[in-house]
Amino acid sequence: MSVIRKIDSEFISICQQILKENLSAKEWNQMESADQFQTEHYCGGFDGSENEFTFSYYDKTGMSFGFNYHYQL
């Protein structure tokens, strides 16, 4: 099942934090954490086995879905 969702300002803020860190994949891998980024609707972090960021999104009704954010490091 595919879910299409607009990128909101909350997720943009997380992406800006990732870019601000300016780390390589190896550096992200050294501090790998599934919940490094936590906001009202998002929780996620860098997954070293996949070399990408993984997130869960939680809506106001309690429904959630996961997704990967592949950032070319």
C-alpha positions as CSV (number, residue, x, y, z in Angstrom):
1,M,0.0,0.0,0.0
2,S,1.3,3.4,-0.9
3,V,0.5,6.6,1.0
4,I,1.0,10.0,-0.6
5,R,1.6,12.8,1.9
6,K,2.7,16.3,1.4
7,I,6.0,17.3,3.0
8,D,5.1,19.6,5.9
9,S,7.1,22.2,7.8
10,E,7.7,19.8,10.7
11,F,9.5,17.3,8.4
12,I,11.3,20.1,6.6
13,S,12.7,21.2,10.0
14,I,14.0,17.7,10.6
15,C,15.7,17.6,7.1
16,Q,17.3,21.0,7.9
17,Q,18.7,19.6,11.1
18,I,20.1,16.6,9.2
19,L,21.7,18.9,6.6
20,K,23.1,21.3,9.4
21,E,25.0,18.3,10.9
22,N,26.9,17.9,7.7
23,L,28.0,14.4,8.5
24,S,29.1,11.5,6.3
25,A,27.3,8.2,6.2
26,K,30.1,6.7,8.3
27,E,29.6,9.4,10.9
28,W,25.9,9.0,11.0
29,N,26.4,5.2,11.3
30,Q,28.6,5.8,14.4
31,M,25.7,7.5,16.2
32,E,22.9,5.4,14.7
33,S,19.7,5.9,16.5
34,A,16.1,5.0,15.7
35,D,14.7,7.9,17.6
36,Q,17.2,10.7,17.3
37,F,14.7,13.0,15.8
38,Q,11.4,13.3,17.7
39,T,8.7,15.9,17.0
40,E,4.9,16.0,17.6
41,H,4.2,13.8,14.6
42,Y,7.6,12.2,13.6
43,C,10.1,9.9,15.2
44,G,13.2,8.5,13.4
45,G,16.9,8.5,12.8
46,F,19.7,7.0,10.8
47,D,19.6,3.2,10.0
48,G,23.2,2.1,9.3
49,S,22.2,-1.3,7.8
50,E,20.2,0.6,5.1
51,N,22.4,3.7,5.0
52,E,19.3,5.9,5.2
53,F,17.0,7.7,7.6
54,T,13.9,5.9,8.7
55,F,10.9,7.6,10.2
56,S,7.4,6.9,11.5
57,Y,4.7,9.5,11.2
58,Y,1.9,9.6,13.7
59,D,-1.3,11.5,12.8
60,K,-3.8,13.1,15.2
61,T,-6.0,10.0,15.3
62,G,-3.2,7.7,16.4
63,M,-2.7,6.1,13.0
64,S,1.0,5.7,12.0
65,F,3.1,4.7,9.0
66,G,6.8,4.3,8.4
67,F,8.9,5.6,5.6
68,N,12.5,5.8,4.5
69,Y,14.3,9.0,3.6
70,H,17.3,8.3,1.5
71,Y,19.6,11.2,1.7
72,Q,22.6,11.0,-0.6
73,L,25.5,11.6,1.9
